[in-house]
């Protein structure tokens, strides 16, 4: 527990790196899973990590090193800028091409089926374990709250649905996991709602939790400060009328309730999916990173889907204009000066048309 | 002479001998038992070692040649006709091919007895619809007529343009939910294999046409030339292999030969040069198309883009006394495509052969009767389309794409954002637009 608190205070950048490290460990567990009794030679291991590297390269400019964040580090027209942002998709395709050629050369007639199955499993594993959780990292830069709260929701939901299922459980929920019950499910939902109601009140005024960060700061335990305008946006009151009762919620509470709904209703299915995979492969745990509890993938299977939902919610509903502005500035920065000048009259006519 | 009766020797019958057939031990099994540590290296060395030549029955070869000639001729004529008809018809052709190949791939893994009870009969098509939703607006946004006909703030606009990615994601998650709800204890392995198969094949079946649509609307040249290159390369390497083929190329496809490869390489380069020089003069081929029209055989007028104008290039070294070469940049791009088509796109074919061997099937689908299905014929074209998309979007059309993207991004701004953007632009002097102004504009929105 202390480790989590220390980690939260370290700063946005280190949390983002932690996400990367955790997803790498999960990927290593998946690789060891897909090996079977036939020994993989050195080339097979190279292929595993090559796929990982390709996925990381794909995800890096999107979530870990966004252009806005590395403005001060990586100057335009520098080598890294070219690789990461300008020719990104082309280089990705070339990497994929190299992977294809190497894979075809490595196919052996008697091991074809094993190799193809292994490749598919690794690819899908990389997708679920590296690509999807990386969206959690881009949420960090909008405020640490958006890293902390969804995960607390999932944990709360797990704990309460388990205990309530033990106490009241009668009707089973799903054929895959016979221990989950409907009573636990709904009870967990209600408890998570209560938690989502209370916690934002606590953290409403906290600058450290809610401020968005626009650059990478390597200094640990740095102070986070931002203008009050941002914090005020979260304190706006929304009134809902339900069954004759008027409820006043702050914006932050409303968002937290939405996230809690998703965490209780849909995120557990990530857990069911993982346990289905375990049963299909006849294994008990994904690995032994945590003694007694199994590997990291067991712990983090629900959190992946949570992160990507938070990403969509933040970017499309709360911060929609900011997302558009970010994309706009990325696109504009990749053009030359003459093109920007040529573009300006078109922009103005477009805005005039829309009004 | 005394007649001696030949003694009758009773030969033992088969039953008495108790013959048993000799057990055929696979070669690889014995080898991997004896050379334990070095079996992997040996396998890879075996790939590079020269192999005995493949002798095929002459009559079979002739029949194959005849079939190939007829099939290629028919398909080329049909394609030329469709290319002449218009951009939209090419799009429809690509969609049709993708549809059929998806059906073929699905039919590989379908086991009808298990499907009756579970959701797999419709989850394939549900995911197909989800991916269509994900890819469809890309075609829509390409042309302005349709985009303007969708009203602002209508439901259609919300789904397709504004919240498009989010809605596609939710549909995907909903499909996963349904999948998890339907898992049963007994058939877990089948369910997961089926799901991953579906997702994988959908990914392949959708990225290829999406790239092709992009290419088509950037100018028929970028659709026609690459696929013509692949066809030329295929036919040339087949013909060279037929007449001269001796040394095999790769273990996976024992019928490909080095002679075919090299002959195909030379022929492709030569023909590409002439074809691209010839077709770059037609404005029908060269102009980007921005409307969706059902009209057939209609010409397009536009200014000749710069990539198609002849330019003087200075060679880094003097080649036979010529220092400068007068060539269109588009021809250089086409030669790059030719290089890709000869060297790299056969690997897609080898990968499919590997898959077929891995799954122990003869061919994917039977659209063409005995000779295999759509995927067998068109995987090289698919890979070519993806390469051309990556190439032209990063290298040739980078700036014009950026302009289009800016304009479409602005149209997704909310009213307050638009007002802010307008005020900001009006207040800065026109002539002082520099690199800072771009970031100023975006920061003003935050």
Contacts between the chains, C-beta under 8 A, distances in Angstrom:
chain1	res1	chain2	res2	distance
A	41	B	40	4.0
A	42	B	40	7.7
A	43	B	40	7.8
A	43	B	44	7.9
A	86	B	394	7.7
A	86	B	398	8.0
A	87	B	394	5.5
A	89	B	390	5.7
A	89	B	393	7.0
A	89	B	394	6.0
A	90	B	390	5.1
A	90	B	391	6.9
A	90	B	394	3.9
A	90	B	395	7.1
A	92	B	390	7.9
A	93	B	386	7.0
A	93	B	387	6.7
A	93	B	390	4.1
A	97	B	344	5.8
A	97	B	387	7.9
A	100	B	344	7.9
A	100	B	347	5.4
A	100	B	348	7.4
A	100	B	351	6.5
A	101	B	344	7.0
A	101	B	347	5.5
A	103	B	351	7.2
A	104	B	250	7.8
A	104	B	252	7.0
A	104	B	347	5.1
A	104	B	350	4.6
A	104	B	351	5.6
A	104	B	354	6.6
A	105	B	47	7.0
A	106	B	44	7.5
A	107	B	252	6.1
A	107	B	350	7.9
A	107	B	354	4.6
A	108	B	43	5.1
A	109	B	28	7.4
A	109	B	251	6.6
A	109	B	252	7.8
A	109	B	357	6.8
A	110	B	26	7.5
A	110	B	28	4.5
A	112	B	354	5.6
A	112	B	357	4.7
A	112	B	358	3.7
A	113	B	358	4.0
A	113	B	359	6.8
A	113	B	360	7.6
A	115	B	354	7.9
A	115	B	358	7.2
A	116	B	354	6.6
A	116	B	355	6.0
A	116	B	358	4.3
A	116	B	359	7.8
A	117	B	358	7.7
A	120	B	196	6.3
A	120	B	200	6.4
A	121	B	196	7.7
A	123	B	200	7.8
A	124	B	196	5.4
A	124	B	199	7.3
A	124	B	200	7.5
A	174	B	180	7.3
A	174	B	181	6.4
A	174	B	183	7.7
A	175	B	183	6.4
A	175	B	184	5.7
A	175	B	185	6.5
A	176	B	180	7.0
A	176	B	183	4.7
A	176	B	185	7.6
A	266	B	173	6.5
A	266	B	177	6.7
A	269	B	176	6.9
A	269	B	177	5.4
A	269	B	180	4.8
A	272	B	180	4.8
A	272	B	183	7.6
A	273	B	176	7.0
A	273	B	180	5.3
A	276	B	180	6.8
A	276	B	183	5.0
A	276	B	188	6.0
A	276	B	191	7.7
A	276	B	192	7.0
A	277	B	192	6.4
A	279	B	185	7.6
A	279	B	188	5.4
A	280	B	188	4.0
A	280	B	189	4.7
A	280	B	191	7.6
A	280	B	192	5.0
A	305	B	173	7.1
A	308	B	169	7.2
A	309	B	173	7.9
A	312	B	165	7.3
A	312	B	166	4.6
A	312	B	169	5.9
A	316	B	163	5.8
A	316	B	165	7.5
A	316	B	166	4.7
A	320	B	414	6.6
A	321	B	413	6.5
A	321	B	414	5.8
A	321	B	416	7.4
A	321	B	417	4.3
A	321	B	445	5.6
A	321	B	446	7.8
A	322	B	445	7.0
A	322	B	446	5.6
A	324	B	409	5.6
A	324	B	410	7.9
A	324	B	412	5.7
A	324	B	413	5.5
A	324	B	417	6.9
A	324	B	445	7.7
A	325	B	417	7.4
A	325	B	441	8.0
A	325	B	442	4.3
A	325	B	443	7.9
A	325	B	445	4.0
A	325	B	446	6.1
A	326	B	442	6.9
A	327	B	405	7.9
A	327	B	409	5.5
A	328	B	406	6.4
A	328	B	409	5.1
A	328	B	410	7.2
A	328	B	441	7.4
A	328	B	442	5.6
A	329	B	438	6.1
A	329	B	439	5.9
A	329	B	441	7.5
A	329	B	442	3.6
A	331	B	402	5.1
A	331	B	405	5.2
A	331	B	406	5.3
A	331	B	409	6.9
A	332	B	402	7.8
A	332	B	406	6.6
A	332	B	438	3.9
A	332	B	441	7.5
A	332	B	442	7.4
A	333	B	435	7.8
A	333	B	438	5.9
A	333	B	439	7.4
A	334	B	398	7.6
A	334	B	402	6.0
A	335	B	399	6.1
A	335	B	402	5.1
A	335	B	403	7.7
A	336	B	399	7.5
A	337	B	433	7.7
A	337	B	434	6.6
A	337	B	435	6.8
A	339	B	399	5.5
A	339	B	402	7.2
A	339	B	403	7.0
A	340	B	433	5.9
A	340	B	437	7.5
A	340	B	438	6.3
A	341	B	433	5.4
A	343	B	403	5.7
A	343	B	406	6.3
A	344	B	425	7.1
A	344	B	430	7.0
A	344	B	433	6.1
A	346	B	403	7.3
A	346	B	407	6.4
A	347	B	406	7.1
A	347	B	407	7.4
A	347	B	410	6.4
A	347	B	421	7.8
A	347	B	425	6.7
A	348	B	422	7.5
A	348	B	425	6.0
A	350	B	407	5.6
A	350	B	410	5.5
A	350	B	411	6.8
A	351	B	410	6.7
A	351	B	418	5.5
A	351	B	421	6.2
A	351	B	422	4.8
A	351	B	425	7.6
A	352	B	422	7.7
A	354	B	152	7.5
A	354	B	410	7.8
A	354	B	411	6.5
A	354	B	418	5.9
A	355	B	418	6.8
A	355	B	419	7.8
A	355	B	422	7.5
